[in-house]
Amino acid sequence: MTVASFIGASKFVIRIIKSHHNNPSDRWVNNYEFIAQDAGTEGDLLALGVQVVNFEKAIHLNLVDFKQMSISTWEADSVPYNPLTFISTPLVGTGAVGEVTGMEPLNECLSVARVCSSGRFGHLFYRGALDGAEVFAPTGKAALVDTEEVQARITDALTASGLEESLVTPGGGSFGLCLVPAAGTPIRLVVGLVVSGVSFLPLDHAWFNRT
């Protein structure tokens, strides 16, 4: 299987690499796993990637620069090297959310649960997605001032980007957002993205460190 041509049930990983506008050398990444509903081509994957980028831009602050996107087959890198197992493309532009009091530190992440119909939820942690006006600490632990408002931003971004078609809904799109275990099966389809609060992660966390 390659990114140029694939069959239904093929699995892919999309990675979006970003940086802070004032510190472009410090980069981080968010990963998404998808399963193809039908056969397709590189063009289908790139269209999906654009949806993911547009979704992310709609929920990040304007100090976040979008640097690069990669789309790869879920299987481990091949030996010998096969360039047809992945696509890399540079990105331009910033997040769309304006600052109110200034971006929260990069180790303070917006936590979003990837809700599945069974089993444990997965999580996405977004650096650069919280403004100081959106966070308070009534007991010394950071929390969202208005969870519903942040959830509305996520929901609106899913709709505007078209990415909601990749969730398990009637008339879904060509791909399904999913969770893939280390063994590759069983696939668990994601049925929603739900805001779950504020999480602190080290700046050198393995999930994010792409310097």
Order of alpha helices (4+ residues) and beta strands (2+ residues): beta-beta-beta-beta-alpha-beta-beta-beta-beta-beta-beta-alpha-beta-beta
